[in-house]
Amino acid sequence: MKKSFSILIISILLIFSNLTLNSCGRTQDTVSCFPSSPINVTLNLNLPAYYDLNNTGGWKYIDEQQSGTRGLIVVNAGGNGFKVYDRNAPHLCPDNNTTLEVKDDISIICPKDNAKWILLSGQPANQVTGLPPKTYPYNYDASTNILTIYY
């Protein structure tokens, strides 16, 4: 009797531990189920494919190898340099309808729940979520016009 009770308690603890680890709670800047993958992208802004990134407010989807699980949104934020956003919604566990999109060249939206952020700053533009899109560090060499994004 005592042995079966111990097995039951251990089983319950394991189930709750598993639920806690796989839950979609929030961390400091994203939900805990946010995918993690290496980011290592080099963009030559002299190439025609990246011409838009030479102008303030210009943006581009980046879907190259090592650009995350759903790609990146890179924005020239003018005097503030660049913003590099992950295309996974920061407030929802990934599914078929949670890839962030640029809308009207001024905002980023989540098609699943219409969460909205300001493209140039990443600040939330409605009350759906208080989390900004996940951003990544970059290095910009103005002498060569090369933008390197890494994580």
VENZIQUI-V640195 format. One record per backbone hydrogen bond with DSSP energy under -0.5 kcal/mol. CO is the residue of the C=O (numbers start at 1). NH is the residue of the N-H. Records with the same first field share a line. If there is no record, write none. Layout:
# VENZIQUI-V640195
CO->NH  NH
This chain:
# VENZIQUI-V640195
1->5
2->6
3->7
4->8
5->9
6->10
7->11
8->12
9->13
10->14
11->15
12->16
13->17
14->18
15->19
16->20
17->21
18->22
19->23
20->23
25->32
30->27
31->34
35->37
38->40  68
39->151
41->149
43->45  147
44->47
47->50
48->51
50->53
51->54
52->55
55->58
58->76
60->74
61->63
62->72
64->67
66->40
68->67
71->87
72->62
73->85
74->60
75->77  83
76->57
77->80
78->81
81->77
83->75  85
84->136
85->73
87->100
89->92
90->31
95->98
97->112
98->89  100
99->111
101->109
103->106  107
106->119
107->103
108->117
109->101  111
110->114
115->110
116->125  126
117->108
118->122
123->118
134->86
137->150
139->141  148
140->142
141->144  145  146
145->45
146->141  148
147->43
148->139
149->41
150->137
